[in-house]
């Protein structure tokens, strides 16, 4: 049978102050069924959580991508299963998803993003061009300002298509400063199809690119999809 304390705790979570504080007398079972009341309160909480997840998903801009672990080799599948417990999110660790095109990198990132949303966290997804546009214009374009503020509130930022096209000499320092700032307080997922050792070959400022790759790999797990 449902207990009074248990019901009052549910009411507190629902901000039902009169029930939580005992103003509403739950002892009068002749007037109400406590088990049914517990069901109602739990159902209300479940619906609120579903709505909250839907709202966070819309704000995340996660694409619709289906992920299947069945096609992966056992080693990678085991690694992904460990990532699904989201301990790396709690530790603010990062992930680097590396592999050729069409190996499922973005699908995996979306899968982990969905799990993060369901756990009550905020997520933001964008590709590197969108990311640079936000950073470049956050101080004078309202749309970019809103997106940047949301990134600051997120527990996970997913950056796709990194180094699919080499960063320009103007964009490299902008990207470096933004990532270096954002990764300090949250987890990041970096998605790339280019070996990190090759990144410095694509830019003029090889020292800065080397420093960037060192920053990205520090406190990060590498998942190589083939």
C-alpha positions, 0 to 999 in steps of 0.5 A: 500500500502507498505510504503517506511520506511517499505520496508527500515526496511525489507531491513535492516533486510536482510542486503540490505544496499543500499535499507535500506539507500535510495541509491536505489530509491524506489520512482520510482513506475513506475519502480517497484511495492512496494507491490510486492517488500515488498512480495519479501523481506518478503518471503526472511526473512521467508526463512532465518528464516526457514533455521535458525530454521532448523540449530538450530534444527540440532545443538540441537540434539533434538530427534524426538518425537510427543507430544499430550496434549489431553491425559493429565488431565486438571490441567497438560494441563493448566500448559503446556499451560502456559509454552508454552509462554516461559516466563520461558525461558526469566526469565532463570527459570528451569523445572523438568519433573517427572514421570514414564517411558512412561508418555511423559516426553521426548516428552514434553521436546522436544515440549518445545524445539521446541517452544524455537527454533522457538522463535529464541533461541538455545537448546541442548539436551542430556541424563545424560551419554552423558552430563557427557562424555562431561564435563569429556572430554571437555578439551582434546577431540575436539568433547566434546569441541565443544558440551560444547561450544555450550551448553554455547551458548544455552538458554535451555539445556535439560538433560534426564534420570537423576537418571534412574541409580544412579550417581557414587561417582565419577560422582556426584561431576562432575555433581553437579559442571557442573549443578551449573555452567551452570544453572546460565545463562540459563534455564534447563529442568531436566527429571527424573523418580525418586522422588527427595526425594529418590535421596539421598538414592542412593549415598554415599555422601548424603549431596552433593546430598541433596545440588544438589536437592536444587540447582535444585529445586531453581527457578524451576517449577515441572511438574509431569506427571502420 
